[in-house]
Amino acid sequence: MADSISMAEPRSFPDVIVDTAYHKLMAARARANPDTRAEKPRDAIIAGLSLVTEALNYSFSASQLRLERKRGDLTFRLNIQSDRNNVAGQRAAILVHPAIYSRAVSAWSKRHPSEWIRPKTPLPLPFVGSQIGYMGEPKGWMTWDFADPASRRETAEDLAQTIRSRVEPFFAAFDGPVEGIAALPLQPGGVLPEMRAAGILTYLLAHGHKSLALQTLTSYFDARPKDRAEFEAKLHEFAGNGLPEFRSLGVSDLAAFAVATGYPWS
């Protein structure tokens, strides 16, 4: 029988640390005295995700643990990560990481040697993605536990509903005009506010929308005057001295991206 709550709720970082420590301890104890007859976590997860796909328009790959659907150039994917502290018959928890891939973005990235365009990771890479718990309100780390067969369908329904409410609104923007896609980084408190603007800028540049990319970045900084000052300083620094050795997040990364792609793009 699972010892955790099946329904997922966003958790703060301190709560995640406490929960992780607890599950790590429980996993260590269970592995010292394993129940060889208990259902393996992977089998429980596959059974749970199979129920999820019954309610959603995604294909499910049990071998790769992911749900996805394709539309033209794009692949909308839900990458599933098994919790490292899962234990047979006790815990079969997953984390869900929505991501969007684009053939055009992958092809464009291959033509740019900069580490800010193509990190040393095999393509395809998603141009945007997040942990599902940060794609809506309230925000926080979210997991689902399929270990208990009695509550598995209920857990699957909860995950399916979370995907509908948190992920589908973001994915749906890519079914509309490109101007709606360009507006995603500009939405305060939107479905993915922590998304790095470089991901959407990459998509716009890869599809030939240079003027719209420039307009998007300009509007992005119009709402963030302090960030604009930092961006311009870093832009000047990187243009004169070259890109830094290591990547960083935030405005510095955005400035390095701009230098690497020949900003101003229009």
C-alpha positions, -999 to +999 in steps of 0.1 A: +000+000+000+013+035-009+022+057+020+018+090+002-012+110-009-022+102-045-035+137-054-008+162-064-005+196-048+021+223-056+048+222-029+073+249-019+110+242-021+114+237+017+085+212+016+102+194-013+134+191+007+116+176+037+095+152+016+126+141-003+145+133+029+116+113+042+111+093+011+149+087+008+148+072+043+118+051+036+134+038+004+166+029+021+146+009+047+125-009+021+156-018+000+172-034+030+141-057+032+126-058-003+092-073-010+099-094-041+062-100-047+053-063-048+044-045-080+075-027-094+073+011-096+077+012-134+048-012-139+026+009-116+037+041-135+030+026-169-004+014-157-012+049-144-001+067-175-021+043-197-051+056-178-041+092-183-039+087-221-075+074-221-086+109-212-062+129-233-053+132-270-017+121-267+001+089-277+020+071-249+054+056-252+059+031-223+095+025-233+104+062-231+079+072-205+065+101-224+032+114-238+032+134-270+013+147-300+025+162-332+012+191-352+031+201-383+066+213-374+059+209-336+059+181-311+042+187-278+056+163-253+051+154-216+084+139-204+079+117-174+106+114-147+104+086-122+112+096-086+145+082-076+131+071-042+104+049-056+100+015-039+081-016-051+046-017-036+051+016-016+059+044-040+057+049-077+059+087-080+065+107-112+073+142-122+060+157-154+080+181-176+060+196-205+082+206-235+078+217-271+101+206-299+104+221-334+121+206-364+127+241-378+143+252-345+165+220-345+177+227-381+183+264-373+203+255-342+226+232-361+236+262-383+247+282-352+279+270-334+275+291-303+269+273-270+241+298-264+223+284-295+232+247-293+245+234-260+266+202-260+235+180-260+222+159-288+193+174-308+164+176-307+162+200-277+130+216-266+129+253-272+107+258-242+096+237-213+091+236-175+080+215-146+043+212-147+039+227-112+052+260-124+028+263-154-001+278-135-013+289-101-005+281-073+031+273-082+052+246-067+068+212-073+042+185-082+043+147-082+018+119-087+021+085-070+006+055-088+017+029-063-018+022-048-040+003-073-071+013-054-065+050-060-047+047-093-075+058-116-083+087-093-046+098-095-046+094-132-077+116-135-061+142-113-030+143-135-051+145-167-071+174-153-038+192-143-025+188-178-058+203-192-056+233-168-019+240-167-004+227-199-030+228-226-035+266-225+002+271-232+003+245-259-028+260-275-010+293-281+010+274-308-022+266-327-029+303-333-011+331-351+026+337-346+018+370-329+002+351-300+033+330-297+055+361-296+033+375-268+040+346-244+070+360-227+051+393-222+023+379-202+027+388-165+015+359-143+008+338-174+009+301-177+047+300-179+060+333-166+094+318-156+100+308-192+132+322-206+124+346-234+153+332-255+132+301-261+104+320-279+130+343-296+147+312-310+114+299-324+107+333-340+142+335-355+141+299-368+108+306-386+121+338-402+103+363-380+132+386-372+112+418-370+087+402-346+116+388-325+130+423-321+096+437-313+091+410-287+124+417-270+117+454-270+083+449-254+098+425-229+122+451-217+096+479-218+079+461-189+113+455-172+134+487-172+159+474-147+165+443-168+169+465-199+198+484-182+215+451-173+208+437-208+224+467-225+254+466-202+260+429-208+253+433-245+281+459-247+304+437-226+299+405-246+301+422-280+334+437-271+350+409-250+333+378-263+309+355-247+315+343-211+329+308-205+298+295-187+261+300-192+240+317-167+203+323-163+183+355-167+193+387-184+230+378-188+220+347-207+196+367-229+223+392-237+247+364-247+220+349-269+215+382-286+252+386-294+254+351-307+224+356-330+235+389-345+211+412-326+194+435-336+179+409-359+158+431-381 
